[in-house]
Amino acid sequence: MKYSYRSPYKEKPQTPVIAVFAEQKMSHPFLRTLDEQDARYVSAILKDFKAGWLEMDAVSLPSRPAAHAILLGLGDRKKWTHRKMYLATRKLVQYVKGAKEKTCSVLLDDVKIPGLSLEHTAERFAREAELAQYEFNHYRETPKEGWPSIDEIFVYTKVSSASRSVQKALERGGIVGEQVNRSRELANIPGGDMTPKRLAAAAQEDGKRFGFTVTVLGEPEMKKLKMGALLGVSQGSDEEAQLIVMEYRGGAKSKKPIVFVGKGITFDTGGINLKPTGALDEMHMDMSGGAAVLAALGAIARLKLRVNVVGIIPAVENMPSGSSYRPGDILRSMSGKTIEVCNTDAEGRVVLADALTYAERYDPSLVVDCATLTGACMVALARYASGLFSYDESLVSRLRTYGEQSGDYLWPLPLWEEYEEELKSKVADLSNANKTRNAGATNGALFLAQFAKKFPRWAHVDIASSMTTAPDMFLAAGSRGAATALFVEIARGES
């Protein structure tokens, strides 16, 4: 989708969006740009328009019956926040698409976020519009008229002095939105097609296209590195495991990199501890953490951020077969720590253990891993935030800020040593699963923490709760692309 800045009041807006708060219905600047007849007509309708939260209406213009003005209610101005701006933008795009309009015109000042510049608002507006544009139509027959989509959004401001900076901000937001959608597309592809090798090929394609290097380690290379944890999970599948390593070097050579690690279980049956029927249909999205890392590297490269970033994806299938790893097996990880397998469906933390150990060779300044790790996180947070775990309180604070900026909201959960009892094993260094049903998200994070002790700063983000969209988010069903925009904000903020 294209975003074009337009100077105020110098031309008639195409499909003007009259976005108004309940207490400011009659003062919209776009009315001045309409023909007198159209302006009177829209003003008359506005008198009866309550402008409640996300109330919408399309008004045919008398001078051009085929043309419309769109009324968008923003509710109470006192309750306006960046979160509401994100939702209003998505709702608007969905509405315009549903009306089969190819363009619309928005006055950016209408949706400006309190305390933020027009440029920051523009970037976030474009990002959210791009997210709402996306639909997963890869396997559907294209209708004769094509899928509904918006070709271009014209963005106006009340003053023209910020024209260049606003246009650049719109372009940046569009890039981030496109890359979040890249993550969604990868995660939405069924597991029969999105295998570990196909995910590795996608990383190589993006590396060539956007300018970052990609190295893929197969099982022979991982055996040499003694990645017994990752390979243990993989041994039940006919698909070869892949360790995907992506490197973007935009900062000074002397600057230590940030490392992002994403769980890449391309299909998770649960293994011998097979998941029940109702829990299997979305398990092709168990590689959402890996998709987020891959797509974020593309965004960081496209934005040419002055930072060094390494992305690591352990890509594996977790399948039941005669060669699968079993409950009671003991795996020796790359770190040397042994892991008692108490539940083969707690495989994400097992493969991430070797990926975190592999990350040590980069001597990183910061490591953030993300994974659809635990159903317990969804129980705790529903669909509206991801779980955040770190021993570093200042890092927790920074990451929560990045989460608010990116729309990938984070909520901290504890890593207290009182919970470590659950990690103990009588026959190995660690157990991979809870002995009880309690604090499952914390238990998973504490397991990973045992393999992150050499990092100066480390955080774990559990995106099981934010893997998919919810109806009130005004996004297409399926993957949400969680953590992709978050990683971009981290790269910006820590550069």
NORLINWO-V608080 format. One line per field, one symbol per residue. phi: phi as a letter, one per 40 degrees, with the letter a starting at -180 (. if undefined). A space follows every 50 residues. Layout:
BEGIN
phi = ???
END
This chain:
BEGIN
phi = .cbbcbccgcacccfcbccbcdcbcbbcccccccddccccccccccdccc fcdgcbabbccdcadccbbbcbcbgcdcccbccccdcccccccccccccg ccaabbcdddbdcdgbccccccccccccccccccacbdbbcccdcgccac cabcbbbcbccbdccccccccccccccccccccccccccdccbccdcccc cccccccccbgbcbbbcccdcccccgccccccccccbccccbbcbbbbbb bcdcccccbbbbcbccabcggdcdccdcbbcbccccbcccccccccdccc cccfccabbbbbbcbabbbcacbccbdhcbbbcdchccbcccaccbcccc ccdccccccdccfccabbbbaccbccccccbfcbaccbbacccccdcccc ccccccgccbbcbcbccdccdcccbcbacabcaccbccfcccccccdcdc bbccccaaabbcbdcbcbcbdccfbdchccgdgccdccccccccc
END
